[in-house]
Amino acid sequence: MSSKTTIFLSHSSGDKELAIELAQQIEREFAGMERVFASSRPDAIPSGTTWLEEVLNNLDCAEVMIILLTKQSENSVWVGFELGYFWKKANKKDIHVLNHPKAVIPNPLNTFQAKLINDVAQVQDFFTELCKHFGQPFKSQGDIEAITRKAETIVIPSELDRILAYQMRDALSEMRIPLDCYCMKAAPEIHYSILRKILESSPPDVGGPPGRPDETILIPVLNALQNMLLVEDCEGIATPKSTRWIDWILTGFENCREQCQTILNRHSATGDPALIAGLERLSNSITKRQQIFRLMSQHNIDKLVGSVGVDYFKYALQEMLHAERVWREVIGADVTK
């Protein structure tokens, strides 16, 4: 197989299985002479490299871009970023769109002749065009029907699941807003939304084993939390008065847990299983650690702002990130503000 990427497949992490199938069949068609980069493939990000760095390197190398457009990816900021990067590099050329029939094709993708990913004839036309770019005839060596069968398995979230996903997002904001405000005060250089920055700098499946947030982003946030300012009163327009930062942060944790529990009480039997599991995991993780945070904040400040407290905060951030991934995958929003 070619050691250099020649085809870049842009997709949502929610379409991982379809993207992997498509990449494999394209490489079969070219008998390994062309290499497809798809970030969801197990070997896509070599050890010792960051996800963003590898994505940019492969965008630079690629001759052709394929956009896999589904309900999951139509609102994906990352797919939009990758398209914009390649669009500028290739001067709006050599871009192919494969779309699911339920997806809405946004501008400027609607200027391309998109092919339906679940239609054998249209996928064959796509393969023919791709082969023509690389100067070879279409030989039908890839299993096109395997691609269309995989496309037919895509599940479109119900309206209830979309509502629950947004409710989960709102619950997470209860945790995120106090932490964001605190970071703005304790470390102005990291005043961005901590979840957004961690998401942008981490692989799509990060947030739980085996993935973890990018340490270069996580460490500055944890350093900001290793600060005596935590036990001082809040300052700022949107902060509560006569309340310590740590107490406001922990109140946010509790409000998040209560909202998760309310959703679970009403919809645990009817909601998307992955969404319900994510809500349960988030609620349980807060329950287990909130009391420890409270005790440290009242009786052992040194532990709170030391390595013990940082370890607990690190775990909390990882759990927040996992939950963030869950609701985003349901509605197909990889990274948004």
C-alpha positions in Angstrom: 0.0 0.0 0.0 1.1 3.6 -0.6 2.7 5.0 2.5 1.3 8.5 1.7 -2.3 9.4 2.0 -3.9 10.2 -1.4 -7.6 10.2 -0.4 -9.0 12.0 2.7 -12.3 10.7 4.0 -14.1 13.3 6.1 -16.8 11.9 8.3 -18.5 12.1 11.7 -17.3 9.8 14.5 -20.9 8.7 14.7 -20.5 7.1 11.3 -17.3 5.2 12.2 -18.3 1.8 11.0 -19.6 3.1 7.6 -16.4 5.2 7.1 -14.1 2.3 7.9 -16.1 0.0 5.4 -15.9 2.7 2.7 -12.2 3.2 3.2 -11.4 -0.5 3.1 -13.4 -1.0 -0.1 -11.8 2.0 -1.8 -8.3 0.6 -1.0 -9.4 -2.9 -2.3 -10.5 -1.2 -5.6 -7.0 0.3 -6.0 -5.3 -2.9 -4.8 -3.5 -1.0 -2.1 -1.9 1.5 -4.4 -3.8 4.4 -2.9 -4.2 5.1 0.8 -7.3 6.4 2.4 -7.1 8.4 5.6 -10.2 8.2 7.9 -9.6 9.3 11.5 -11.9 6.6 12.9 -9.7 3.8 11.6 -7.8 2.1 14.4 -4.4 2.8 12.9 -5.1 6.3 11.7 -3.3 8.2 14.5 0.2 6.8 15.1 1.5 6.6 18.7 3.4 9.8 19.7 1.4 12.1 17.4 -1.6 14.3 18.2 -5.0 13.9 16.5 -5.1 17.4 15.1 -1.5 17.2 13.8 -2.2 14.0 12.0 -5.4 15.3 10.5 -3.6 18.4 9.1 -0.7 16.3 7.8 -3.1 14.0 5.9 -5.1 16.9 4.5 -1.9 18.3 3.1 -0.9 15.0 1.5 -4.3 14.1 0.0 -5.1 14.6 -3.7 -8.8 13.9 -3.3 -11.4 14.5 -0.5 -14.5 12.4 0.1 -17.2 13.9 2.3 -19.4 11.3 3.9 -22.6 13.3 4.6 -25.2 11.9 7.0 -27.5 13.3 9.7 -24.5 12.8 12.0 -22.1 14.9 10.0 -24.3 17.6 8.4 -23.8 19.8 11.5 -20.2 18.6 12.3 -17.8 21.5 12.8 -14.9 19.2 12.2 -16.2 18.0 8.8 -16.7 21.7 7.9 -13.2 22.5 9.0 -11.7 19.7 7.0 -13.7 20.7 3.9 -12.7 24.3 4.2 -9.0 23.4 4.6 -9.0 21.1 1.5 -11.3 23.5 -0.5 -8.7 26.2 -0.2 -5.8 23.9 -0.8 -7.3 22.2 -3.9 -9.0 25.4 -5.2 -12.5 23.9 -4.9 -11.6 20.8 -7.0 -11.3 17.0 -6.4 -14.0 16.9 -3.8 -16.6 14.1 -3.8 -19.8 13.9 -1.8 -21.5 10.7 -0.7 -24.7 11.4 1.1 -27.3 9.5 3.1 -30.8 10.2 1.8 -31.9 11.6 5.2 -29.1 14.2 5.2 -29.6 17.8 4.2 -26.8 18.8 1.8 -25.7 22.3 3.0 -24.0 25.0 1.0 -21.3 24.8 -0.5 -21.6 21.0 -0.8 -24.8 21.3 -2.7 -22.7 22.7 -5.6 -21.2 19.2 -6.1 -22.9 16.2 -7.8 -23.5 14.2 -4.6 -24.0 10.4 -4.8 -26.3 8.4 -2.6 -24.3 6.1 -0.3 -27.1 3.5 -0.1 -27.6 3.3 -3.9 -25.4 0.6 -5.6 -25.5 2.3 -9.1 -24.6 5.7 -7.6 -21.8 4.4 -5.5 -20.4 2.6 -8.6 -20.5 5.9 -10.4 -18.5 7.4 -7.6 -15.9 4.7 -7.8 -15.7 5.2 -11.6 -15.0 8.9 -11.1 -12.5 8.2 -8.4 -10.6 5.7 -10.6 -10.6 8.2 -13.4 -8.8 10.7 -11.2 -6.0 8.3 -10.6 -5.8 7.3 -14.3 -7.1 3.7 -14.0 -10.3 1.9 -15.2 -12.9 0.9 -12.6 -12.4 -2.9 -12.0 -15.1 -3.6 -9.5 -12.6 -5.0 -7.0 -14.2 -3.3 -4.0 -17.4 -4.7 -2.6 -19.9 -1.9 -3.3 -22.8 -3.8 -1.9 -21.0 -4.1 1.5 -20.9 -0.3 1.6 -24.6 0.2 0.7 -25.6 -2.5 3.2 -23.7 -0.7 5.9 -25.3 2.6 4.9 -28.7 1.0 5.4 -27.9 0.3 9.1 -27.6 4.0 10.0 -30.1 4.8 12.7 -31.7 8.3 12.6 -32.2 9.6 16.1 -35.9 10.0 17.1 -37.3 13.4 18.1 -37.4 12.2 21.7 -33.7 11.2 21.7 -32.7 14.6 20.2 -34.7 16.3 23.0 -33.0 14.2 25.6 -29.6 14.9 24.1 -30.1 18.6 24.3 -31.3 18.2 27.9 -28.1 16.4 28.6 -26.2 19.3 27.1 -28.0 21.7 29.4 -27.2 19.5 32.4 -23.6 19.6 31.5 -23.6 23.4 31.2 -24.4 23.4 34.9 -21.0 21.9 35.5 -19.2 23.7 32.8 -20.2 27.3 33.4 -18.7 27.7 36.9 -15.5 25.9 35.8 -15.2 28.2 32.7 -15.7 31.3 34.9 -13.2 30.1 37.4 -10.6 29.4 34.7 -11.1 32.9 33.3 -10.2 34.3 36.7 -7.5 31.9 37.7 -5.8 31.5 34.3 -6.9 34.2 31.8 -4.8 32.5 29.1 -7.2 29.6 29.1 -10.4 31.5 29.2 -11.9 29.4 26.4 -14.6 26.9 27.1 -12.6 24.0 28.6 -14.8 21.3 27.1 -14.6 22.9 23.7 -10.8 23.1 23.8 -10.4 19.6 25.0 -12.8 18.3 22.3 -11.0 20.2 19.5 -7.6 18.8 20.5 -8.6 15.1 21.2 -9.6 12.1 19.1 -13.3 11.8 18.4 -13.7 8.7 20.6 -11.8 10.3 23.6 -13.3 10.6 27.1 -13.3 7.0 28.2 -11.1 3.9 27.9 -9.0 3.7 25.9 -9.1 7.4 24.9 -8.1 10.3 27.2 -8.1 14.1 26.7 -5.0 15.6 25.2 -2.7 16.2 28.2 -1.3 19.4 26.8 -4.8 20.9 27.1 -5.9 19.1 30.3 -2.8 20.0 32.4 -3.2 23.8 32.1 -6.8 23.5 33.3 -5.8 21.3 36.2 -3.0 23.7 37.1 -5.6 26.5 37.3 -7.6 24.4 39.7 -4.5 23.8 41.9 -4.8 27.3 43.4 -5.9 28.8 46.7 -8.2 31.0 44.7 -10.6 28.0 44.8 -11.5 28.8 48.4 -11.9 32.6 47.9 -15.2 34.3 47.1 -16.2 34.5 43.4 -15.6 37.6 41.4 -17.2 38.6 38.1 -20.5 39.8 36.6 -22.1 36.3 36.2 -20.8 34.8 39.5 -22.8 34.5 42.7 -21.9 36.9 45.6 -20.5 35.8 48.9 -19.9 32.3 47.6 -16.5 30.5 47.3 -15.4 29.4 43.9 -15.3 25.7 45.0 -18.8 25.9 46.4 -20.2 27.3 43.2 -18.3 24.7 41.2 -19.7 21.9 43.4 -23.2 23.4 43.2 -22.9 23.1 39.4 -21.9 19.4 39.8 -25.0 18.8 42.0 -27.4 20.7 39.6 -26.0 18.6 36.8 -26.6 15.4 38.7 -30.2 16.4 39.6 -31.0 17.2 36.0 -29.5 13.9 34.8 -31.6 12.1 37.4 -34.8 13.9 36.4 -34.2 12.8 32.7 -33.5 9.2 33.9 -36.6 9.0 36.1 -38.8 10.1 33.1 -37.2 8.4 30.2 -34.8 5.5 31.2 -37.1 3.0 29.6 -37.7 4.9 26.3 -34.5 6.8 25.5 -31.6 5.8 23.4 -29.6 3.2 25.3 -26.3 4.9 24.8 -27.8 8.2 25.9 -29.3 6.7 29.0 -26.1 4.8 29.9 -24.2 8.1 29.5 -26.6 9.9 31.8 -26.3 7.1 34.4 -22.5 7.2 34.2 -22.4 10.9 34.7 -24.8 10.9 37.5 -23.0 8.1 39.3 -19.6 9.7 38.9 -20.8 13.0 40.4 -22.5 11.2 43.3 -19.3 9.2 44.2 -17.0 12.2 44.2 -19.0 15.2 45.2 -19.0 14.4 48.9 -15.2 14.0 48.9 -14.9 17.4 47.3 -17.2 18.9 49.9 -15.2 17.4 52.8 -11.9 18.6 51.3 -13.2 22.1 50.8 -14.4 22.3 54.4 -11.7 20.4 56.3 -8.6 19.8 54.2 -7.9 22.7 51.8 -4.3 21.6 51.3 -5.6 18.3 49.7 -8.1 20.2 47.6 -5.6 22.4 46.0 -2.9 19.7 45.9 -2.3 16.5 44.0 -5.3 14.7 45.6 -7.8 17.4 44.5 -6.3 17.6 41.1 -6.7 13.9 40.5 -10.4 14.2 41.4 -10.8 17.2 39.1 -9.1 15.3 36.3 -11.5 12.4 36.7 -14.4 14.9 36.7 -13.2 16.5 33.4 -12.9 13.1 31.8 -16.4 12.2 32.8 -17.7 15.5 31.5 -15.9 14.9 28.2 -17.4 11.4 27.9 -20.9 12.7 28.5 -20.3 15.6 26.0 -19.4 13.0 23.4 -22.5 11.0 24.1 -25.1 13.8 23.5 -23.2 15.2 20.5 -23.1 11.8 18.7 -26.9 11.5 19.1 -27.6 14.8 17.3 -24.5 14.6 15.0 -22.7 17.7 16.3 -19.0 16.7 16.8 -17.8 20.0 18.2 -19.8 23.1 18.6 -19.7 26.1 20.9 
